[in-house]
Structure formats: structure tokens, C-alpha cells
Amino acid sequence: MTSKQEPKEAHHANGVVLPIVAGSIDCLSSPDREHLVESSEFLGPKEGEVEVIVIESRANAKGVREEDALLENGSQTTESDDTSTDRGPEPSSPLKETSFSIGLQVLFPFLLAGFGTVAAGMVLDMVQHWDVFKYVEEVFILVPALLGLKGNLEMTLASRLSTAANIGQMDTPKELWRMIIGNMALIQVQATVVGFLASIAAVIFGWIPDGHFSIGHAILLCASSVATAFIASLVLGMIMIGVIIGSRKMGINPDNVATPIAASLGDLITLALLSGISWGLYIELEDKAYVNPLVFAFFVALLPLWIIIAKRNPATREVLYSGWEPVIIAMAISSVGGLILGKTVSDPNFAGMAVFTPVINGVGGNLVAVQASRISTYLHMSGMPGEASETTPRKCPSPCSTFFRSDVNSQSARVLFLLVVPGHLVFLYTISSMRAGHTTLTLIFIVFYMTAALLQVFILLYIADWMVHWMWGRGLDPDNFSIPYLTALGDLLGTGFLALSFHILWLIGDRDTDVGD
């Protein structure tokens, strides 16, 4: 009996509980034999006794390092000697958070993200009077498409890295650098290609209404879009990596902080870069027309290098081949929002709308990205995409089940929805106090604005609950596929609801708002 206790003590010494199977080795199937630990290290079979075989506990491919990550957070105890620990589909303890802890972790990055969108709105309110925005009107169509693109790429990057960090795939320096290099190369490829497609969409949407086309303006849009996407991806990607690594070291769930910071900095930096680059290239358009094609050709020439790096990395190879559909469709959806913005921003009845558009779009996108990232991590901890489990509902959820269940995802949905009104009140006060857009806030304006914001976030959180589980059930990784669609829908819903609110205010004659004075 003494020899039989040694294996138990050996595998408990590492703090890992491994299942014990009693029986002959011949009764096991061949796949099971492959996972057997050499029993000779512990004991040899004795005549008349039952042979004890220790079988290695395997995690799913996405969560191989999950247990190590949980042990680092102190979420598991090594005091128990029970070898029959039940590992059901219930996600592990990092997601067992209270409403207060979720709200506390989300609040600061949410406010930071909101102030970033406020700054982006004030930048747009200022640059809309520049010559490049006046004479190259397609730039307005490019604004939501590029902002949405950058938000999609950076928040998808943040979601991927947050999930990898939570399940322990970034614990060693080798794994960390592999994830960094592969993902940075991947977003450079996506940014360059989709930035070019966004400029083509802007040219088409600008040409359809009046039939006017300028080759010089088209090249200007392509060069500005590609250069902006490339530089913003480089800067924001490094910031995101730093935020996620810092969050892990501080014991904060990266899902709660990474995506809002990505969105906030993405809007501000991308809009500032787009305005500055397009303005500089517009100045060179008449005297040095060759500058625009050269800028465009330079960034496109770097594309093969990023493709090779991303293709050689196992962590990003699949996304390189299959991750195009969501970002391209999301770009098209955001371009429709840009078309709405381009038609309304020049209308005196909608004057002042430019400063609020990035705010309402950014806040909605930030909140739904947090929820999508959290649900994705929750699912990854219980299996692989496409695997059925108790955590994956098989039918379309009702709004009540999305917001009023007792599980952690409904809990976070309630917390995120309750942040909408106080958050927007802070942002509206900031805009009003800085006299951005020359808008005086009145009660009726605030009511219509808040109604639009609440409707937008309510719809987005409900769609996220359905979409993430639906994609998971079809074998698609929600980290790569859901966030682009959700943030693009946030842009479209936010711009549409805001334009509708301004239109209703104009119809009822609410002149006290002084919008556009």
C-alpha cells in the first residue's frame, strides 16, 4: 500500500489533479494509450493486484494553459487531496465576478474611452471646415469607415490577446513574443487591405449621388486611407499589447479594460492622422501630383512582408486566411453610416451633429465589444468553437434572458447597460462646457439623445448575446468574427438614431438647443 500512495503524492506535488483509472492497460482504446504516463516511474504491477494507471488530463486546444493561468491568480487551492475533482463545463473562477467588481474594472477604461471619443468629436467638429473636407467631400464618408475599421482591428486584436492571456497562452516569454509578432503583422495586412477598400467605397458612395468623379481625389483618398490605417495600427497595436500585459500583472481581467482603451485611442488617433495626412496630401495635389501615388505605393509594397510573417505564425495563420469577411462587411456597413454623416453634416438643420457622432458610436462600440469579449472568453474556457456544451444555447435568446438571467454574462450586460446614462451625461457636459459644436443642452435634447443611446446599446448587447453563441455553435471564433460586425452595427445605429433625433428636434421646433448657432 505504501507504493500506491507515492503516485498520488507525486502528482499532487505539482498542484495538478490527475484522474486515476483502475484496470488493465489492454482495456483502453489506442487514443487513450497515447496519453498514458509511464507507470514504471511510480510502481510496477504486482501479481494479484489491480494495476493503477495515471492518465494525463488534457485541456482543449484553446485552453491548454488555462489551469496554470488560474493557479497564478490564486483561484485554485492545492490543500485538497481529493483526486475526483469534477471538471464540468462551468467556466473557471476568473469569470466569477460580482456586479461591483465588473463595474469597477470597466468604469475607468469606459470613462477614458468616452473622453477619447469626445476628443475625436471635437477634432471632427474642427476639421470639418478645412479645405480638404470642403472640396473632397468623400473624406466625410471615409471617416466612419476608417474609424470603424480601426476599432474593429484593434478591438479584435485586444479580444484575441485578452482571451489568450486569460487561458495562459502568453505566460512564457516565447509565447508572448510569438503572439505579439504574429498579431502585429496580421493587423498591418488587414489595415492596409481594408483601408484601401474603404477608400474605394468612399469614392463609389461619393460618385453615386451626383455622378462626379476625380482621379486626383480618388488617389488622394487611397493614399490617405492606407497611410492612416498603417500608422494607426502600428501605434495602437503596441499600446494594446502593453495594456493587456499590464492588466495581467495587476490582476485585472484584460477583457474589461483592453477593448474600451483600444476603441477610445483608436478613434482619436485615427481621426487626427486622417485629418493631418489628407490635409498634407491635398496641399501637394496641385504642385506635386506624384506624391500621392508614391505614398500609396510605399505602403502597399510592404504588404508581402507582413503576409509572410503572419503566415509563418500558427497563432495568426488561420485568421490571415479566414478573417477577411467580417472586417470587409463591417467596413461596408460603416460606410453607410458615413454616407448618412456626409449628407447630414452639411445640412444647417443637422449642424452640431459632427461632434456627437463619434461619441455615441464610440460608447456603443466600446460597451458591446467588452460584452462580446467576455462571452467569448467564457465559451473558450469550456471547450472549442463548434463544441456543444451547457454554456451554448441552441436558440435565439429573448431580451429577458439576455439581461435578467443569473449567470455572469447577463450580470455584465446589466452593468454595461446601466453605464450608458451616467456616462453620456458626463460626456455631454464635457462637450457643452467646452462649447464644442456651439450646442446648448436642454432637457428635451438630452431626452432624445439618451433615448437614441439607450436604444443603440440595448440592441447591440442583445445582438451580441445571440451572435457570439451563434458563431461559436458554427465553429467560428467569436474573437475574430463577432466584434467587427457589432461595432459596425454600432456605428450605423448610432449615426442613424442620432440623425433621427436631430430631425425630430428640428420638426418640433426645439430652437432652444441652439444647435448650429
C-alpha positions in Angstrom: 0.0 0.0 0.0 2.9 2.3 0.6 3.9 2.1 -3.1 0.3 3.0 -4.1 0.4 6.3 -2.2 3.6 7.5 -4.0 1.9 8.3 -7.3 -0.8 10.3 -5.5 1.7 12.4 -3.7 3.8 12.8 -6.8 1.0 14.3 -8.9 -0.3 16.4 -6.1 3.1 17.9 -5.5 2.7 19.9 -8.7 -0.7 21.2 -7.6 -2.4 19.3 -10.5 -5.2 16.8 -10.0 -4.9 13.9 -12.5 -7.6 11.2 -12.8 -6.9 7.6 -11.7 -8.2 4.8 -13.9 -8.2 1.3 -12.4 -8.0 -1.7 -14.8 -5.8 -3.3 -17.3 -4.0 -1.3 -19.9 -5.4 -3.6 -22.6 -8.9 -2.4 -22.0 -8.0 1.1 -23.1 -8.5 2.3 -26.7 -5.5 3.2 -28.7 -6.0 7.0 -28.3 -6.1 6.6 -24.5 -2.8 4.7 -24.6 -1.1 7.7 -26.2 -1.9 9.8 -23.2 -0.6 7.3 -20.5 2.1 8.5 -18.1 4.8 5.9 -17.7 3.6 3.9 -14.7 7.1 2.5 -14.1 8.1 5.8 -12.5 5.6 5.2 -9.7 5.0 1.5 -9.2 5.2 -1.8 -11.0 2.2 -4.1 -11.3 2.1 -6.8 -8.7 0.6 -10.2 -9.0 -3.0 -10.3 -7.7 -3.3 -6.5 -7.5 -5.1 -4.0 -9.7 -2.7 -2.0 -11.9 -3.0 1.7 -11.4 -2.5 3.9 -14.4 -2.2 7.7 -14.2 -3.8 9.4 -17.2 -2.7 12.9 -18.2 -5.5 15.5 -18.0 -5.8 17.2 -21.4 -7.3 20.7 -21.8 -8.8 21.8 -25.1 -6.6 23.3 -27.7 -7.6 26.9 -26.9 -7.2 26.4 -23.1 -4.1 24.3 -22.8 -2.6 26.7 -20.3 -5.8 27.6 -18.5 -5.0 25.8 -15.3 -1.7 27.4 -15.0 -3.2 30.8 -15.5 -5.8 30.1 -12.8 -3.2 29.0 -10.4 -1.3 32.2 -10.9 -4.3 34.2 -10.0 -4.7 32.1 -6.8 -8.1 30.9 -8.0 -7.5 27.3 -7.2 -6.3 25.7 -3.9 -3.8 22.9 -3.5 -4.9 22.0 0.0 -7.3 19.2 -1.0 -6.1 15.7 -1.7 -9.3 14.6 -3.5 -8.5 13.1 -6.8 -12.0 13.0 -8.1 -12.4 16.7 -8.8 -15.3 17.2 -11.1 -14.4 19.3 -14.2 -17.8 20.2 -15.7 -18.5 22.8 -18.4 -18.9 25.6 -15.9 -16.2 28.3 -16.6 -13.4 28.7 -14.1 -13.2 31.3 -11.4 -11.7 34.3 -13.3 -15.2 34.9 -14.7 -16.9 34.6 -11.3 -17.1 38.3 -10.7 -19.6 40.4 -8.8 -21.5 43.3 -10.4 -19.5 45.7 -8.3 -16.1 44.2 -9.4 -17.2 44.2 -13.1 -18.4 47.8 -12.9 -15.3 48.9 -11.0 -13.0 47.4 -13.6 -15.0 48.7 -16.6 -15.7 52.2 -15.2 -12.2 53.7 -15.6 -11.4 52.5 -19.1 -15.1 53.3 -20.1 -14.7 56.9 -19.0 -11.2 57.1 -20.6 -12.7 55.7 -23.8 -15.6 58.1 -23.6 -13.3 61.1 -23.2 -11.3 59.8 -26.2 -14.4 59.8 -28.3 -15.3 63.3 -27.0 -11.8 64.5 -28.2 -12.4 62.7 -31.5 -15.7 64.5 -31.9 -14.2 67.9 -31.1 -11.4 67.2 -33.7 -14.0 66.3 -36.3 -16.0 69.4 -35.4 -12.9 71.5 -36.0 -11.5 69.8 -39.2 -14.9 69.7 -41.0 -14.2 73.3 -42.0 -10.8 72.5 -43.6 -10.4 72.8 -47.4 -9.8 69.1 -47.8 -13.1 68.3 -46.1 -14.9 71.0 -48.1 -13.7 70.2 -51.6 -13.1 66.4 -51.2 -16.4 65.5 -49.6 -15.7 61.8 -49.8 -13.4 62.3 -46.8 -16.5 62.5 -44.6 -17.6 59.1 -45.9 -14.2 57.8 -45.1 -14.3 58.9 -41.5 -16.8 56.4 -40.0 -15.4 53.6 -42.3 -11.8 54.2 -41.1 -12.8 54.8 -37.5 -14.9 51.6 -37.6 -12.1 49.7 -39.3 -9.5 50.7 -36.7 -12.0 50.0 -34.0 -12.6 46.6 -35.5 -9.0 45.6 -35.9 -7.8 46.9 -32.6 -10.7 45.6 -30.6 -10.4 42.2 -32.3 -6.7 42.2 -31.5 -7.5 43.2 -27.9 -10.1 40.4 -27.6 -7.8 37.8 -29.1 -4.9 38.7 -26.8 -7.2 39.0 -23.8 -8.6 35.5 -24.3 -5.0 34.2 -24.9 -3.8 35.9 -21.7 -6.8 34.6 -19.6 -6.3 31.0 -20.7 -2.5 31.1 -20.2 -1.2 31.3 -23.7 1.0 34.3 -23.0 2.7 33.2 -19.8 6.2 32.4 -21.1 8.4 35.0 -23.0 8.5 32.7 -26.0 4.7 32.5 -26.2 4.4 36.2 -25.6 6.7 37.3 -28.4 5.1 34.8 -30.8 1.7 36.3 -30.1 3.0 39.9 -30.4 4.9 39.5 -33.7 2.2 37.4 -35.4 -0.7 39.7 -34.4 1.2 42.9 -35.2 1.9 41.6 -38.7 -1.7 40.4 -39.1 -3.2 43.7 -38.3 -0.8 45.5 -40.7 -2.1 43.2 -43.5 -5.7 43.8 -42.6 -5.3 47.6 -42.1 -3.6 48.1 -45.5 -6.0 45.9 -47.5 -9.2 47.1 -45.8 -8.0 50.7 -45.7 -7.7 50.6 -49.5 -11.1 49.0 -49.8 -12.6 51.7 -47.5 -11.2 54.4 -49.8 -12.8 52.7 -52.9 -16.1 52.5 -51.1 -15.8 56.2 -50.2 -15.2 57.0 -53.9 -18.2 54.9 -55.0 -20.5 56.4 -52.4 -19.4 59.9 -53.3 -19.8 59.3 -57.0 -23.3 57.7 -56.9 -25.4 60.8 -55.9 -24.1 63.3 -58.4 -22.0 61.2 -60.9 -18.9 63.3 -60.4 -15.5 61.6 -60.3 -12.0 63.0 -59.9 -9.0 60.7 -60.4 -6.8 63.0 -58.3 -9.3 62.9 -55.4 -9.5 59.1 -55.7 -5.7 58.7 -55.4 -5.7 61.2 -52.5 -8.3 59.1 -50.7 -6.4 55.9 -51.3 -3.1 57.3 -50.1 -4.6 59.0 -47.0 -6.6 55.9 -46.1 -3.8 53.4 -46.4 -1.2 55.6 -44.7 -3.6 56.3 -41.8 -4.5 52.7 -41.3 -0.9 51.6 -41.3 0.4 54.1 -38.9 -2.5 53.9 -36.5 -2.3 50.1 -36.5 1.4 50.2 -35.5 0.8 52.7 -32.7 -2.4 51.3 -31.3 -1.2 47.7 -31.6 1.8 48.4 -29.3 -0.4 50.3 -26.9 -2.9 47.3 -26.7 -0.1 44.8 -26.0 1.2 47.0 -23.2 -2.3 47.4 -21.7 -3.0 43.6 -21.7 0.4 42.7 -20.3 0.0 45.4 -17.6 -3.6 44.2 -16.8 -2.4 40.6 -16.2 0.4 41.8 -13.9 -2.0 43.9 -11.9 -4.6 41.1 -11.6 -7.2 42.8 -13.7 -9.3 40.9 -16.3 -8.0 42.2 -19.7 -11.4 41.7 -21.2 -12.8 44.6 -19.0 -10.1 47.2 -19.9 -8.4 46.4 -23.2 -11.3 46.8 -25.7 -12.5 50.2 -24.4 -9.0 51.7 -24.4 -8.4 50.3 -27.9 -11.6 52.0 -29.1 -11.0 55.3 -27.4 -7.4 55.7 -28.6 -8.3 54.3 -32.0 -10.9 57.0 -32.7 -8.8 59.9 -31.6 -5.5 58.8 -33.1 -7.1 57.6 -36.4 -9.1 60.8 -36.9 -6.2 63.0 -36.1 -3.9 61.0 -38.5 -6.6 61.0 -41.3 -7.1 64.8 -41.0 -3.4 65.6 -41.0 -2.4 63.2 -43.7 -5.2 64.1 -46.0 -4.6 67.8 -45.5 -0.9 67.5 -46.3 -1.5 65.4 -49.4 -4.2 67.8 -50.5 -1.7 70.7 -50.4 0.7 68.6 -52.6 -2.1 67.6 -55.0 -1.7 70.6 -57.4 2.1 71.2 -57.5 3.4 67.7 -56.8 0.8 65.3 -58.0 3.3 62.4 -57.9 3.4 62.4 -54.1 0.0 60.8 -53.6 0.8 57.7 -55.8 4.2 57.3 -54.2 2.8 57.3 -50.7 0.2 54.7 -51.7 2.7 52.5 -53.5 5.1 52.6 -50.5 2.7 51.2 -48.0 1.3 48.6 -50.5 4.9 47.4 -51.2 5.3 46.5 -47.5 2.3 44.2 -47.7 4.1 41.0 -48.8 6.5 41.3 -45.8 3.6 41.3 -43.3 1.9 38.5 -45.1 4.9 36.3 -44.8 5.4 37.0 -41.1 1.7 36.4 -40.3 1.6 33.2 -42.4 4.5 31.7 -40.6 2.9 32.2 -37.2 0.5 29.4 -36.1 -1.5 31.8 -33.9 -2.4 34.1 -36.8 -2.3 31.9 -39.9 -5.9 30.9 -39.7 -7.1 34.5 -39.2 -5.0 35.6 -42.2 -7.0 33.2 -44.4 -10.4 33.4 -42.9 -10.6 36.7 -41.0 -11.4 39.0 -44.0 -15.2 38.6 -44.4 -16.1 40.3 -41.1 -13.9 43.3 -41.4 -14.8 43.9 -45.1 -18.5 43.6 -44.4 -18.2 45.7 -41.3 -16.4 48.4 -43.4 -19.3 48.4 -45.9 -21.8 48.8 -43.0 -19.8 51.7 -41.5 -19.6 53.3 -44.9 -23.4 53.5 -45.0 -23.1 55.4 -41.7 -20.5 57.6 -43.3 -22.9 58.3 -46.1 -25.5 59.4 -43.6 -23.0 61.6 -41.8 -21.8 63.2 -45.1 -25.4 64.1 -46.0 -26.3 65.5 -42.6 -23.2 67.3 -41.5 -23.5 69.9 -44.3 -27.3 70.5 -43.6 -27.9 73.5 -41.4 -30.7 71.6 -39.7 -28.2 69.0 -38.5 -25.4 71.4 -37.6 -23.6 70.3 -34.5 -24.1 66.6 -35.2 -20.5 66.1 -36.1 -19.3 66.5 -32.5 -21.8 64.0 -31.1 -21.4 61.2 -33.8 -18.0 59.8 -32.6 -19.2 59.9 -29.0 -22.5 57.9 -29.4 -20.8 55.5 -31.9 -17.7 55.0 -29.7 -19.6 54.5 -26.5 -21.9 51.9 -28.0 -19.0 50.1 -29.7 -16.9 50.1 -26.5 -19.7 48.5 -24.4 -20.7 45.8 -26.9 -17.0 44.9 -27.5 -16.5 44.4 -23.8 -19.5 42.1 -23.6 -18.5 40.1 -26.8 -15.0 39.7 -25.5 -16.3 38.4 -22.1 -18.7 36.0 -23.6 -16.0 34.7 -26.0 -13.6 34.1 -23.1 -16.4 32.4 -21.1 -17.0 30.0 -24.0 -13.3 29.3 -24.7 -12.9 28.2 -21.1 -15.4 25.4 -21.6 -14.4 24.0 -25.0 -13.6 24.6 -28.6 -15.7 26.5 -31.2 -18.3 24.2 -32.6 -18.5 22.0 -29.5 -21.9 21.8 -27.8 -22.0 22.4 -24.1 -24.3 23.7 -21.4 -22.9 27.2 -22.0 -24.1 27.4 -25.6 -27.8 28.0 -26.1 -29.2 26.5 -29.3 -31.9 29.0 -30.0 -32.2 32.8 -30.3 -32.4 34.3 -26.8 -35.1 36.6 -25.6 -34.2 40.1 -24.3 -35.2 38.9 -20.9 -32.8 36.0 -20.9 -30.0 38.4 -22.2 -30.4 40.9 -19.3 -32.2 39.1 -16.4 -30.6 35.6 -16.1 -28.4 34.9 -13.1 -25.2 34.0 -15.0 -22.2 36.2 -15.3 -22.9 37.3 -18.9 -26.3 38.7 -18.0 -24.8 40.3 -15.0 -22.2 42.1 -17.1 -24.9 43.1 -19.7 -26.9 44.8 -16.9 -23.8 46.6 -15.6 -22.8 47.8 -19.1 -26.3 49.0 -19.9 -26.5 50.9 -16.7 -23.3 52.8 -17.6 -24.9 54.4 -20.6 -26.9 57.2 -19.0 -24.3 58.4 -16.4 -21.5 58.0 -18.9 -23.2 60.1 -21.6 -24.3 62.7 -19.1 -20.6 63.2 -18.2 -19.6 63.3 -21.9 -22.4 65.8 -22.8 -21.4 68.1 -20.0 -17.8 68.0 -21.2 -18.8 68.9 -24.7 -21.2 71.6 -23.6 -18.6 73.1 -21.2 -16.1 73.3 -24.0 -18.6 74.9 -26.3 -17.8 72.3 -29.0 -20.4 72.5 -31.8 -21.9 75.6 -30.2 -24.6 73.4 -28.7 -26.6 74.4 -25.6 -28.0 71.4 -23.8 -31.7 71.4 -23.0 -33.9 68.8 -21.3 -35.6 67.8 -24.5 -32.3 67.5 -26.4 -30.9 65.3 -23.6 -34.0 63.1 -23.5 -33.9 62.4 -27.3 -30.1 61.9 -27.2 -30.3 59.5 -24.2 -33.2 57.6 -25.9 -31.1 57.1 -29.0 -28.1 56.0 -26.9 -30.1 53.5 -24.8 -31.8 52.0 -27.8 -28.5 51.6 -29.6 -26.8 49.8 -26.6 -29.8 47.7 -25.8 -30.0 46.4 -29.4 -26.2 45.8 -29.5 -26.0 43.9 -26.3 -28.9 41.7 -27.3 -27.4 41.0 -30.7 -24.0 40.3 -29.1 -25.6 37.6 -26.9 -27.1 35.9 -29.9 -24.3 36.4 -32.4 -21.4 35.2 -30.2 -23.2 32.0 -29.3 -24.4 31.5 -32.9 -20.9 31.9 -34.3 -19.5 29.6 -31.6 -22.0 26.9 -32.5 -20.9 27.0 -36.1 -17.2 26.6 -35.3 -16.2 30.3 -35.7 -14.0 32.0 -33.2 -16.1 35.0 -31.9 -12.9 36.9 -31.0 -12.2 37.2 -34.8 -15.7 37.3 -36.2 -18.2 39.0 -33.9 -16.7 42.3 -32.9 -16.3 43.7 -36.4 -20.0 43.2 -37.1 -21.1 44.5 -33.7 -19.0 47.7 -33.8 -20.1 48.4 -37.4 -23.7 48.0 -36.4 -23.0 50.3 -33.5 -21.7 53.0 -36.0 -24.8 52.5 -38.2 -27.3 52.5 -35.4 -25.6 55.4 -33.6 -25.4 57.7 -36.6 -29.0 56.7 -37.7 -30.6 57.2 -34.3 -28.7 60.5 -33.8 -29.7 61.9 -37.2 -33.3 60.9 -36.5 -33.2 62.7 -33.1 -31.9 65.9 -34.7 -34.5 65.6 -37.4 -37.3 65.3 -34.8 -35.9 68.2 -32.8 -36.0 70.3 -36.0 -39.6 69.2 -36.7 -40.9 70.1 -33.3 -39.0 73.4 -33.4 -36.7 73.0 -30.4 -34.7 76.1 -31.1 -33.5 76.4 -27.5 -30.8 73.8 -28.2 -29.1 76.5 -30.4 -27.6 73.7 -32.5 -25.5 75.3 -35.2 -25.5 78.8 -33.8 
